[in-house]
Structures are given as C-alpha cells and as structure tokens.
Amino acid sequence: MDTAKCGYNAGFRVASDAHLNLPSEFSNMTDLSKYRNIGIFAHVDAGKTTTTERILKLTGKIHKIGEVHDGAATTDFMVQEQERGITIQSAATTAFWKDHRLNIIDTPGHVDFTIEVYRSLKVLDGGVGVFCGSGGVEPQSETNWRYANESEVSRIILVNKLDRMGADFYRVVKQVKEVLAANPLVMVLPIGIEEDFKGVVDLLTRKAWIWDDSGDPMNYEIVDPPADMADLVEEWREKLIEAAIEEDEDLMLPYLEDGVEPSLDELKRCIRLGTNKLHFFPTYCGSAFKNKGIQLVLDAVVDYLPSPTEVLPQPEVDMEGNETGKFAIVDPDGPLRALAFKIMDDRYGALTFTRIYSGRIKKGDTVLNTFTGKNERIGRLVEMHADERIELDSAQAGDIVALLGMKNTQTGHTLCDVNNPATLEPMVFPDPVISIAIQPKDKGAAEKLGIALNKMMQEDPSFRVETDEDSGETIIKGMGELHLDIKVDILKRTHGIETIIGKPQVAYREAITGTVADSYTHKKQTGGSGQFAKIDYRIEPGEPGSGFQFVSEVTGGNVPREFWPSVEKGFRVSLVRGTLAGFPLEDVKFALTDGGFHPVDSSGIAYEIAAKAAYRQSIPKAGPQLMEPIMKIDVFTPEDHVGDVIGDLNRRRAMIQGQESGPTGTRVKAQAPLSEMFGYIGDLRTMTSGRGQFSMEFDHYAPCPRNVADAVIKEVQERNKADK
C-alpha cells in the first residue's frame, strides 16, 4: 500500500515531559452528560489526522495548524510518523466544544496497525468514520467499520476531501449502504465539488455554510442555499425527517397523516436516539484540508453521539472470561472499574492508558489488578495532549487518562477497588502472519535488544517475540511488512540498536485431512511404582476456525475421569508443532474412546505422556497438509495499467474477485497468498509509474499447492539441519 500521508496516530509516546499548569477548563467535570469519548478512524489517506488537527484548531486547543504532509501534525509525533506521513500509534487529546469535553483518539489507517483501532474502539463511546470523497469505502474502512459494529459504537460519518479530483459525495453515500450495509442519514449536501467545493447546506435548518478560500475555518457566512439546489435540498430533507421520526411514533403519525413537521429540537432528539441505537449514522461532508465543514461535524458529536452514561455498560467477567451478569455502571460514586488499553514506554517511564468506567482514581491510590492478583500504587496521573502531559490529582468515570508507576499492568488488564474486585471483559488480539529473524550487529548488545523487544511487546500486543528452539535465533512476528519495518526502525532510533534481519517468513499452519482411530500404551518400570497409561482415541479434522476440541466417549471407567484432563493437556500442548514442518496444527478434534489403567502405576503424568506420544504416532497417518495465509488484496491502478496489474496478480497465484471502475482509475479486488506478496508495493509502483496503491489484510488459511508445500517443507528441513 502506498503509505503517503496515511493518518494513524494513537500512539501515546511521550517525547517531552511537559508539565503544564492545569487550565480551569481542564478541572474535573462532574456532569457526565457533557463528556464525549470519541475515536476518529478510516482507511489510509482519508484524512483522519488532518481532521483531528482542524478540530483542535476550532476548539482552541492549538493555535497553528500542523500538516501531515509537512510532518507537523500534533498527534503524529513519532519520528517515523512524521517521515512517512502516516499514523502508527493512536494518540489521545482532549478539547472542548460548546461546554462539552471531547476526549479524542486519532487512530492509524494502515492495515498493519488495525490493532490500534480495535483497542481504541474498545474504550470509546462514539466515533467519526472518515471516508475519502474520491476513494470512497476502501478495504480498511470495511475492517474498521466491522470492529465498530462488534463494539456497538455509535458513529457519525464525514465524507472528506470533497475538493479532490473525482470526489462524489452521493457515490460514497451509496457505497456506505451497499458495501457496509449501513444506513447513512444525510445531514448536509455539498455546494460545488472538486475545485469548486465551497461549503455545505445544513438540511435541518435549510441554511448554507459558505467558506472563503483564505484557509481560515472561521471565515464563513451562513446564507440561503443556492437557488438551483432548492429541489435537491427538499428531497433529501424529506428523507432525513422520515428516517428520524421513525424513532418516535407520537411525531410520526401527525407528520404522515397531516404533514405536521416536528420542531428542530424534536428532530435532533430523534436523530440522537436513532444514532445511539445504531439505526442510522448522521452523514456530513467537507474538506478538512481546506477547513470547510468541520464545525458541523463537531456540532454533531455534541448533539448526536452518546455520553458515557448512554452506552451499554461494560460486562464484568470471571477469571475464565465468562460473564457474571454484573456490569460496570458508569458512576463516579461507584466502585472503581478501569481498563488498561495501551502501554507506552518512554524515557520517563511506562504510561498506562486507562479508561475509567466506574468510580474515581487519585494520585497515590492503591488499586487491584485482577489479572495478576496484585495491588499496584498509582504514582502519578496525567491527561495527554499527544506528547504533552497535564498533571491531574484525580480522575473519574468517563475519563481517559494515563497512569504512571504501574509495574505489572498490561494491555487488557482490569484495575479495580481493592475491597470490591471485579474483572472487565478482556481484549482479544489477532495472531501475527509474518515473522523475521533479528540479531544485533554488535553481539554485546544482545541483552539491550532483549530489554527493548520486551518493552515493545508490552506496548503492542500484536507484536510477538520468540526464540527458535532449534537455532536459538530471536524471531519477531507482526501483522505485515510495514509493521515489522517500523519496529526495526524504532529499535534503531529510540533504543540505539542496529540490527541484522533475515528475510520475511510466512506464518504457515498445518491441518489434517483424514480421520484416524488408534491406540497407544505408555508403560515404564524403573523400580518402585512405575508408569502406565493406555488410551484408545480418534483424531479427525475440525471445522475451519474451530481450533482444538476434546471430548471423552469413555464409558465404564477404563480411563478414570480424573485422568481425562491430563490426556487433553498432553494433546493440546503437542499442537504447537505439527509433524510436517513444525508449524502449529489447527482445527482438530480429539476423542478419547477407551483405554486402560493400573491401580498403582497410572497417574496424570503417565496419561499426559501417552497423549503426547499418541499425537506423534497418529497425526502423520491423518493426511497432514500445509496451510498458508491468504490475504484480501485491494489494488488501485490507473485505467491504462489494469492489464499489467491483473497479469502480475495472476502470476502471484491470486484469485481475482472483481473490478470496479472509478473516475480516477480502477480498483481490483483479489485474494492472494501472503508468501507471494512480499515487496509488492515496489513492483506495483514500477508497473504504474508510481501511481498505484494497494492494501492487504489477512482473510483466511487455505491448503498450500503441493509444489509450494514441498518447497516450504524442504526449506525448513535444510534450515533445521544447518542449525544442528
């Protein structure tokens, strides 16, 4: 994917220890109805970070607008973000608009960093989905929208960049309906398009907001709409009213029967209700770069997105993750319930970003981490404005703050009242699909590398570090080439460690294709009591995505019930290494059908050993096959290069899913194996004279073709032989 100017910035890295005097506007607000915890999310290059800059300017939070393409955006403060023009980590800031407190998180757009979007949505109450006026609903837009649906987050929509060539507000509205299966509630209409974009018509008031070309967002006038838009305004206004009044029968009947139109306040109330129920999504348009249309989006955040008290409370769970039926009700006077959703480490210490759902928290408090079972003391409490800190004495339900001094708290851990413990629903993170071997150029820096990688793992749960058992190599794993490239760059810039990296490796999996019924007896006698365990079992393929399943069909007590968990454990721990090439085995069902035991020599450890040996004995008989990650590909190319792009994708074993022509080029949708896509962006740019873009995200695992599987297995065997 072309990463130019992609906006992703929810990283809470603190580059400066700026302790600011707390302005009066930042004193703790107690009226939770005035809080809005929102995220800004979208596809790469749709303008999220630029939109955030305009919001900060309009709310008086900053006085000089910084541009993404100049590397000066407030929330893109990492060196890597400024150089590449993309957001890599989510950044938090707080602003005020019409007496309301807006806690804003600007998230990344690049698919390699969707983990940032996911965990941000987890702790937010509302969101602003930004779509490019010419690009429309792009692949990452779909992923982010799906995450927001799963988190049941209310949203408003901003169709941005209407000043760009090929922009079409009505086409994007149609795509939102068709691609996202969502219901956009059009609130404004654009006046002019592309270079003639001047402003918007507010359908509720029938007034036009016209900005001049000075670039100052405050240089606008509110006038009557252009005469040639009168019919269009009435048509869309009628659609707006009809959708809104479905939320209130008392308003709907007079309107439908007698044409009695609701008042402006009644309409706003209905729109707020429907937005919070996810029945529709108020849709706006503008150009953040040209400072046009953002005021109405801010008004919509205040008018239509929910306060912390208006969303479903977080469910409490037990230590196994099962819901207890209790909820963390948003109440400053309730027991403390807070979720740590991001860890950032800087030169001043670790920052634990936390959303407080219930209760209050003060500097110096002792809280319980229910995951570790240990108490932790809060050293300091700060509010973040990108990389600046504002010291706080306390925070309450509804706040998003950073805690300092937390020793053992990780992403997804619950912090709660020591005397009233509870656990909130944890976060689930995707498995990496790509890995590379890494080692320091200076052999003496091995310990320093280990410490740095450990800190980076704490900050980013989608980043994993392992040691290869056979070679002793350090392996880093992530969500894509850019993800790992950024990590290597951070090691160099932030931690001062020059590294040597190997070529990217694909995260293959193994699966079985047949069913095997078998038996294994473990018998060992070494003086005194021995070991004995006999198991009869059946191994069969599971449904895709089912993972590991264990059932016992033993009747009559031939394998006592207390030993069943040992059999399950022995088989489960064996799954990490398949018998073909040592990749993890997935989607398999193990049924314990019968067996035998000895009244003296049988034990849990004996049955665990028997299950491990049974795995090695029977999996090779069950038709094991190699599975490779298949990626969903979306390529944008100028019209005259479509043939070259499709031909190249076919050579990469891609399955073309479809084509969609647009005003500035063609979008090709496909699925392709990850192993064939390394370095694709360079080839695409060569084919399209630098004008092509693409995005890629994991879709599913599929069987490898025989020739590919044989080559992978041979490579693994040769590598293992060389390591020995």
ZIDASUL-V932728 format. One record per residue. RES is the residue in one letter. PHI is phi in whole degrees, -180 to 180 (NA if undefined). PSI is psi in degrees with one decimal (999 if undefined). Layout:
RES_PHI_PSI, RES_PHI_PSI
This chain:
M_NA_138.9, D_-70_118.4, T_-95_11.1, A_-62_128.8, K_57_30.5, C_-84_136.5, G_-97_111.7, Y_-145_109.2, N_-151_71.6, A_-112_26.6, G_-83_138.1, F_-106_34.8, R_-68_135.5, V_-104_112.7, A_-89_-20.2, S_-139_146.6, D_-93_64.3, A_-86_99.6, H_-89_108.0, L_-97_150.5, N_-68_135.5, L_-76_113.5, P_-67_161.0, S_-62_-30.9, E_-66_-18.8, F_-95_0.8, S_-62_147.3, N_-54_125.5, M_-90_137.9, T_-104_-14.1, D_-86_97.8, L_-66_-18.8, S_-67_-16.1, K_-94_4.5, Y_-93_143.0, R_-137_111.0, N_-97_106.3, I_-127_153.9, G_-119_152.6, I_-116_118.5, F_-140_153.6, A_-178_-178.9, H_-72_161.4, V_-54_136.3, D_68_22.0, A_-88_-12.9, G_105_27.3, K_-62_-51.3, T_-67_-38.4, T_-63_-40.5, T_-61_-42.3, T_-61_-42.3, E_-59_-42.0, R_-67_-37.3, I_-63_-43.1, L_-65_-36.6, K_-67_-48.1, L_-65_-32.7, T_-87_1.9, G_79_10.9, K_-75_-35.0, I_-127_157.5, H_-109_-18.5, K_-126_125.6, I_-76_131.8, G_-101_139.0, E_-100_142.5, V_-60_-44.4, H_-71_-15.3, D_-94_-2.4, G_72_26.9, A_-120_12.0, A_-66_141.0, T_-59_-45.4, T_-87_-12.6, D_-95_81.7, F_-107_-5.8, M_-72_145.8, V_-57_-42.3, Q_-64_-34.3, E_-69_-42.3, Q_-69_-37.1, E_-71_-41.2, R_-93_-11.7, G_69_27.5, I_-127_161.3, T_-96_133.4, I_-114_-33.4, Q_-131_151.1, S_-72_143.8, A_-123_139.0, A_-107_146.1, T_-154_163.3, T_-127_136.0, A_-141_169.1, F_-126_138.0, W_-145_120.3, K_52_51.1, D_66_14.1, H_-112_143.1, R_-93_122.1, L_-108_111.0, N_-92_113.1, I_-114_134.5, I_-120_123.1, D_-96_124.0, T_-109_164.6, P_-73_158.2, G_-107_-21.7, H_-71_138.4, V_-59_-29.4, D_-65_-16.7, F_-117_24.6, T_-63_-19.5, I_-56_-34.7, E_-67_-38.9, V_-66_-45.6, Y_-58_-49.3, R_-76_-22.2, S_-71_-45.3, L_-61_-29.8, K_-61_-30.4, V_-113_8.2, L_-103_160.3, D_-102_-23.0, G_-153_169.8, G_-150_161.5, V_-118_112.7, G_-89_119.0, V_-101_127.9, F_-121_141.6, C_-75_133.6, G_-62_-27.2, S_-101_-37.9, G_-75_-30.9, G_72_-146.1, V_-84_103.9, E_-100_170.5, P_-55_-44.5, Q_-69_-26.9, S_-60_-42.3, E_-63_-44.5, T_-63_-47.6, N_-63_-39.4, W_-64_-39.8, R_-64_-43.3, Y_-59_-43.4, A_-67_-36.6, N_-63_-44.2, E_-63_-34.9, S_-86_-2.2, E_54_47.8, V_-94_126.7, S_-68_145.4, R_-140_152.2, I_-115_159.7, I_-116_135.7, L_-119_115.7, V_-88_104.9, N_-96_173.7, K_59_39.6, L_-71_-7.0, D_-86_-4.6, R_-82_154.0, M_-62_135.1, G_86_2.0, A_-68_141.1, D_-153_101.4, F_-60_-44.3, Y_-70_-32.5, R_-67_-40.5, V_-67_-39.4, V_-59_-42.2, K_-65_-39.8, Q_-65_-38.8, V_-58_-41.0, K_-67_-48.3, E_-81_-41.9, V_-85_-41.6, L_-95_-6.5, A_54_37.3, A_-109_167.6, N_-115_92.5, P_-74_129.9, L_-102_100.7, V_-69_119.4, M_-104_-24.5, V_-138_158.3, L_-121_143.9, P_-76_144.9, I_-105_109.3, G_79_170.5, I_-151_159.8, E_54_-128.0, E_-72_-12.3, D_-97_8.0, F_-67_120.7, K_-114_-30.3, G_174_-158.2, V_-139_157.4, V_-104_122.5, D_-79_113.7, L_-69_-29.2, L_-66_-41.9, T_-102_-7.8, R_58_35.3, K_-116_144.7, A_-99_133.8, W_-103_115.6, I_-116_124.4, W_-102_148.1, D_-84_-175.1, D_-99_20.3, S_-75_-19.4, G_88_-5.4, D_-86_118.9, P_-64_-16.5, M_-90_-5.3, N_-89_79.6, Y_-141_164.1, E_-134_149.2, I_-107_116.2, V_-136_179.8, D_-71_148.5, P_-65_158.1, P_-57_142.1, A_-60_-35.1, D_-74_-3.0, M_-104_2.1, A_-57_-49.2, D_-64_-40.5, L_-63_-42.5, V_-61_-45.3, E_-66_-38.4, E_-61_-49.6, W_-75_-28.5, R_-68_-37.3, E_-64_-42.2, K_-61_-41.7, L_-61_-49.3, I_-64_-43.2, E_-63_-39.1, A_-69_-40.5, A_-68_-43.8, I_-75_-7.4, E_-64_-15.7, E_-82_-7.8, D_-148_106.0, E_-63_-31.7, D_-64_-26.1, L_-92_-29.5, M_-69_-44.3, L_-63_-49.4, P_-61_-33.8, Y_-70_-46.1, L_-73_-36.7, E_-86_-40.4, D_-120_-0.9, G_72_21.9, V_-80_113.1, E_-83_135.3, P_-63_159.0, S_-72_167.4, L_-61_-42.9, D_-65_-38.9, E_-66_-40.6, L_-62_-45.0, K_-62_-38.8, R_-63_-43.3, C_-65_-41.7, I_-64_-40.9, R_-62_-42.2, L_-64_-47.8, G_-66_-34.2, T_-66_-44.2, N_-71_-23.7, K_-89_1.7, L_63_24.4, H_-73_-30.5, F_-157_172.0, F_-132_106.5, P_-51_129.8, T_-120_126.6, Y_-122_171.9, C_-146_162.0, G_171_-166.5, S_-138_102.1, A_-62_-39.6, F_-63_-38.1, K_-91_5.9, N_63_39.3, K_-122_124.2, G_97_-3.3, I_-77_-30.3, Q_-56_-41.5, L_-68_-31.1, V_-67_-42.7, L_-62_-41.9, D_-60_-39.8, A_-67_-36.9, V_-58_-45.1, V_-71_-42.5, D_-78_-33.9, Y_-121_-26.6, L_-81_150.9, P_-78_153.9, S_-82_168.7, P_-57_-27.6, T_-82_-8.6, E_-102_3.1, V_-105_161.7, L_-62_131.3, P_-67_152.9, Q_-66_131.6, P_-73_144.0, E_-92_145.7, V_-128_164.8, D_-88_-176.0, M_-68_-16.9, E_-90_-1.4, G_90_7.1, N_-86_137.2, E_-66_139.4, T_-94_-9.1, G_92_-6.2, K_-100_159.4, F_-135_151.2, A_-86_88.2, I_-68_131.3, V_-69_103.8, D_-154_116.1, P_-59_-24.2, D_-95_2.9, G_-85_179.5, P_-68_148.6, L_-64_127.6, R_-139_114.9, A_-141_147.3, L_-119_124.1, A_-80_118.7, F_-115_-4.4, K_-163_137.9, I_-115_128.9, M_-127_132.6, D_-110_130.0, D_-136_-174.0, R_-66_-15.0, Y_-98_-2.4, G_124_175.3, A_-79_134.9, L_-104_127.5, T_-108_105.5, F_-78_128.9, T_-136_135.6, R_-102_123.8, I_-93_120.1, Y_-95_-32.0, S_-149_148.6, G_82_-168.0, R_-129_159.5, I_-139_136.4, K_-127_155.0, K_-58_131.1, G_91_-7.0, D_-66_152.5, T_-105_127.6, V_-125_160.6, L_-101_130.2, N_-93_109.5, T_-72_-18.9, F_-74_-43.4, T_-90_-20.1, G_77_11.0, K_-111_151.4, N_-84_146.4, E_-134_146.2, R_-102_133.1, I_-85_110.9, G_-71_-52.2, R_-143_161.2, L_-130_124.0, V_-135_151.4, E_-104_138.5, M_-101_139.5, H_-124_90.2, A_55_-109.6, D_-103_15.1, E_-106_147.4, R_-111_140.0, I_-119_114.9, E_-66_135.8, L_-123_152.3, D_-90_-30.1, S_-157_166.0, A_-147_164.9, Q_-139_177.1, A_-49_132.8, G_101_-18.7, D_-84_151.6, I_-118_113.8, V_-134_170.5, A_-113_135.6, L_-107_141.2, L_-115_146.4, G_101_-0.4, M_-79_122.0, K_-89_-40.9, N_-122_11.8, T_-87_130.9, Q_-120_171.5, T_-56_130.4, G_93_-5.9, H_-79_148.6, T_-99_133.4, L_-109_133.7, C_-149_176.9, D_-64_130.1, V_-58_-37.3, N_-93_-1.4, N_-144_70.6, P_-74_151.9, A_-164_156.3, T_-120_134.8, L_-91_158.3, E_-56_123.9, P_-78_173.5, M_-95_147.1, V_-116_128.7, F_-114_146.1, P_-72_156.3, D_-79_145.1, P_-65_155.8, V_-118_-2.4, I_-144_146.5, S_-144_155.0, I_-141_150.5, A_-82_142.9, I_-140_142.3, Q_-150_151.4, P_-74_143.9, K_-63_-38.8, D_-92_112.0, K_-57_-26.3, G_-74_-7.8, A_-95_12.7, A_-61_-43.5, E_-67_-40.3, K_-62_-39.4, L_-64_-42.9, G_-60_-42.7, I_-65_-43.7, A_-64_-43.5, L_-65_-36.8, N_-64_-42.0, K_-63_-41.0, M_-67_-33.3, M_-66_-38.1, Q_-65_-35.5, E_-75_-33.5, D_-131_99.9, P_-67_-14.0, S_-89_0.7, F_-105_124.3, R_-123_151.8, V_-131_130.5, E_-136_160.9, T_-110_125.0, D_-67_124.1, E_-63_-36.4, D_-80_-45.6, S_-97_-18.9, G_78_5.1, E_-71_150.5, T_-88_126.0, I_-115_126.7, I_-106_141.2, K_-127_143.9, G_-155_-168.5, M_-94_-3.3, G_173_173.3, E_-61_-44.6, L_-63_-40.1, H_-55_-50.6, L_-73_-33.5, D_-60_-43.1, I_-64_-41.0, K_-62_-43.2, V_-64_-38.7, D_-66_-39.1, I_-65_-39.4, L_-58_-40.9, K_-74_-49.6, R_-76_-46.3, T_-86_-39.9, H_-106_-5.0, G_68_32.9, I_-116_113.7, E_-81_135.3, T_-127_160.0, I_-111_127.1, I_-118_148.3, G_-86_-177.9, K_-77_152.3, P_-61_142.2, Q_-118_139.8, V_-83_142.7, A_-85_80.9, Y_-71_163.0, R_-130_167.9, E_-123_151.4, A_-146_160.9, I_-106_155.5, T_-114_-14.5, G_-127_169.6, T_-104_137.1, V_-130_129.8, A_-107_129.4, D_-151_177.0, S_-145_147.9, Y_-145_138.0, T_-120_124.7, H_-104_122.6, K_-140_127.6, K_-147_130.6, Q_-131_118.4, T_-135_45.9, G_78_138.8, G_70_-154.1, S_-71_140.8, G_-104_-157.6, Q_-128_133.2, F_-146_132.0, A_-157_129.0, K_-124_127.7, I_-129_135.4, D_-106_139.2, Y_-155_166.4, R_-131_131.7, I_-116_130.1, E_-145_157.2, P_-67_143.2, G_-95_170.3, E_-65_147.4, P_-54_128.8, G_86_0.1, S_-80_-17.5, G_73_-144.7, F_-100_130.1, Q_-123_138.8, F_-128_130.9, V_-134_150.8, S_-114_126.3, E_-111_17.1, V_-71_132.7, T_-127_149.0, G_88_-1.2, G_81_17.5, N_-64_-31.4, V_-120_105.1, P_-53_143.7, R_-55_-33.1, E_-68_-13.6, F_-97_-7.2, W_-60_-45.1, P_-60_-31.0, S_-69_-39.1, V_-63_-45.3, E_-60_-44.9, K_-62_-44.6, G_-59_-39.7, F_-75_-40.5, R_-62_-45.5, V_-69_-21.0, S_-76_-19.4, L_-65_-19.3, V_-67_-19.0, R_-130_111.0, G_-73_166.7, T_-89_-10.7, L_-80_-57.3, A_-141_12.4, G_84_9.6, F_-85_155.6, P_-58_141.2, L_-93_133.1, E_-126_160.5, D_54_66.1, V_-136_143.9, K_-115_130.0, F_-117_120.6, A_-114_122.1, L_-84_114.0, T_-101_-31.3, D_-170_-169.7, G_161_-156.9, G_-155_162.9, F_-147_163.5, H_-116_131.7, P_-61_-22.2, V_-108_-46.8, D_-86_-14.2, S_-77_141.5, S_-155_168.4, G_-60_-42.5, I_-67_-32.9, A_-66_-42.4, Y_-71_-32.1, E_-65_-43.3, I_-63_-40.5, A_-62_-41.1, A_-66_-39.6, K_-63_-42.4, A_-68_-36.2, A_-63_-38.7, Y_-59_-50.2, R_-65_-31.7, Q_-76_-39.0, S_-103_-28.2, I_-59_-41.7, P_-61_-22.0, K_-84_-10.5, A_-98_21.1, G_65_55.2, P_-66_146.2, Q_-140_155.4, L_-85_136.8, M_-115_136.6, E_-118_148.0, P_-71_129.8, I_-105_130.6, M_-105_145.9, K_-87_122.0, I_-112_138.2, D_-133_112.6, V_-112_129.9, F_-105_128.4, T_-142_145.3, P_-57_151.1, E_-54_-38.9, D_-76_-1.1, H_-116_8.4, V_-59_-45.6, G_-59_-44.4, D_-62_-42.6, V_-65_-45.6, I_-66_-41.3, G_-60_-42.8, D_-65_-41.4, L_-63_-39.6, N_-61_-38.2, R_-66_-21.7, R_-93_18.3, R_65_28.8, A_-82_150.1, M_-106_114.4, I_-74_125.0, Q_-95_-24.9, G_165_168.7, Q_-130_149.2, E_-140_116.3, S_-83_138.5, G_-127_-179.0, P_-69_-23.9, T_-117_4.0, G_162_-167.2, T_-122_138.6, R_-102_124.7, V_-108_123.0, K_-103_136.2, A_-155_169.6, Q_-124_136.0, A_-147_151.2, P_-66_138.5, L_-57_-37.4, S_-60_-24.4, E_-92_-3.2, M_-106_1.8, F_-63_133.1, G_73_14.7, Y_-65_-35.2, I_-60_-37.4, G_-65_-43.4, D_-65_-40.3, L_-64_-42.9, R_-64_-37.7, T_-64_-45.4, M_-64_-33.9, T_-111_18.0, S_55_37.6, G_84_3.6, R_-100_-9.1, G_-82_152.1, Q_-137_155.7, F_-152_156.9, S_-131_156.4, M_-150_135.0, E_-145_154.9, F_-63_138.2, D_-117_-55.7, H_-165_172.4, Y_-100_143.0, A_-140_155.5, P_-61_139.6, C_-74_142.5, P_-58_151.0, R_-56_-45.0, N_-65_-36.4, V_-69_-44.7, A_-61_-42.9, D_-62_-40.7, A_-66_-41.5, V_-65_-45.9, I_-63_-41.8, K_-63_-42.0, E_-63_-42.4, V_-63_-43.6, Q_-63_-42.5, E_-67_-37.4, R_-66_-41.5, N_-65_-37.8, K_-66_-40.4, A_-66_-37.4, D_-65_-33.2, K_-78_999
